[in-house]
């Protein structure tokens, strides 16, 4: 990011300033357009971080997926290892998915998840003054399973990491939006809608999932894509180390840019960094699980589901992922329904990297719904699988706002109403 970059006012849509009168508001807007990228980023990320920290989960109960990341983050930060030798008792079949997703690793145990999230949270665990305590875990869902005692690390570093990564992701998206034109106010509004009207707030910023870090690395790749060739690849590589399926977003971005620009530079630039991330992930698997398989910690279920030929089940999974009353991302972030009709208008002025990342986000989501059940499990508010896909598609969705919604009063009013409804819903989810 360069602090001295200013939005290109030649691209400002007149509809952006509709209703803005003279005086203080006009002066504030003028100052907003003059500030650099760094200050604009902080204008978005800092208020969101404060809100996220206030509504994050700081104590038990904690979702088993996120608690698994807590265990590996704590162990890496305090002992410098991913091996969970204090939690071997959790690898038994009766406890898998009961306390955490801990699996056998050699003669010990480890998280089934990739190491990217743990690497981000580990520095805070290294300096956190509170020690891990022995806790007794029991299950309301499985009363037949005897309670188990295990070390419970403090949750504070996890809450901070989750909130910080999501706030950073949304701040980076805001900078990306402003660089695409339309004015600073439009970019600011769009960023806050993304940060408050999606499960970025109610899920990713609430607990230490992989989603917050994954969103952050994808958003960093996007903001770098406008001006760099190689740097975005390393951001994508960090996303792969965090959530391996995001490799398809990197691949789609590089391939599309190479095709449109008739140059190998985009795919080579993105590919180098993404392959570094993949190589680090495979090295981790070899070290911890003694396997170079990309699914070493996950077992065979996901691969079997991905290779299944049941087309009807797949179509149902996709439909429910979008429209389910409990997990449908179009139901719980309904402002997206207003933006979808404008995607065609957005496509025409979209740079190659915007198109490529949006296509990659779509493929990523289709891969997720092929390999996993649409719900992503239980114990959290609304949806989580679409978060990385929505991050990758965010610049194209923003252009839909700029090109199609903003000039049409009949579209701006529903968008405002749907955005407000989305924010209220996810706010209640985050608080309650």
C-alpha positions, 0 to 999 in steps of 0.5 A: 500500500502506498500512503500517497495514493488518491482516488481517481475522481474522473471515475466518480459516479455523480450518483455517489454525491446525490443528496450531499449538501454544502457545508461540513459534509462537503468539507468532510468528503473533500478531506476523505478523498485527500487522505492516503491509503494507510489512513483510509485503511485505518478509518475502516479497520480500527472502528471494526476492530474495536467492535469485533473485540467487544463482541468476540468470544473470550471464554468457553464454550468454544466451537470445536473447530476454533478450539482446535486452532486455539490448541495448536496456536497455544502449543506453537507459541509456548513450546515452539511445536505443533505436536499436542502432546498434552492432548493425546487423550482427545484422539480417541474416537469417542472424543473426536469432535467432542472437545476438539478435532485432534488426530494421531500424529506419529506417537503423539497428536496434532490438530487436523487443520493446516498451520496457517492460523496457528502461526498468526496467533502463536506470537500472542500466546508466547507473551500472554501472561495467563497460563493454561488451566486443567478443565473438565469437558463434558458434552450436552450432545453426547451425555453417554461419553464420560467427561474428559480433563484437558489443558485449556489455553486462555482464549484471549489471544484467539479472540484478538487474532480473530478480530484483528485478521477480519478487521484487517481484511475489511480495511484492505478491501476498502482500499481496493474498492477506493482504487477501483473508483467511485469515490472514497465515500462509496468505498467506505460504505461498501467496506462497512457493509462487507464488515457488518453485513456478513458472517465476517462479523458474526463468525470469522471475527467471533472465534479463531476459525481459519476464515479470518486469516484466509480472508485477510490473505486473499484481501491482501492479494487483491490490494497488491494485484493492481500494481504488482505481479509477484507479491500477490502470489505470496499473499495467496501462498499464505492463504493456501497455508491457512486454507488449502482450497484457496489455491483455486482462487490463486490459480483462477486469478493467474490463469485469467490474467495470463489469458487476457493479457497474453502474457505468462507473467501473471500466472508465473508471478501468482504461481511462484508465491502460491506454490511456496505456500503449498510447499510449506503446507506439504512440508508441515504434513510430512513433519507432523503426519509423516505424509506428503498428502494434502489431506494428511490431517483430514482423513479420506472423507473429504476426498471421497465426497469430492469424487462422488458422482451424486449430482443431485446431492451436489445440486441440493448442497449448492442450493441450500448453501445459498438459500437455506433458512439457517445457512444460506448466505443469500438469505443472511446477507440479502444485500447480495441479491441486489448486487447480483443483477449488476454483475454483467454491468460490473464485468465490462469495466472490471480489470483482469485481476478483479474478474479472475479473483471473482471466478476463482471465488466461485470455483472455490465455493463450488469446490467447498460444496462438493467436498463438504456438507453445505452447513459447515457443521453446527454451533455457529451463526448462519454461514461460514464456507462462503466467506473466502469466496465473497472476499475474492468476489468483493471487488466485482460486487463493488463494481456492481454497486458502482456501475448498476446500483448507484445510478438507479434509485429503485436499486439503491433503496432496496440495497440500503434496506437489505444492508441494514437488515444484514447488519442487524442480523449479524450484529445480533448473532455476534452479540447473542 
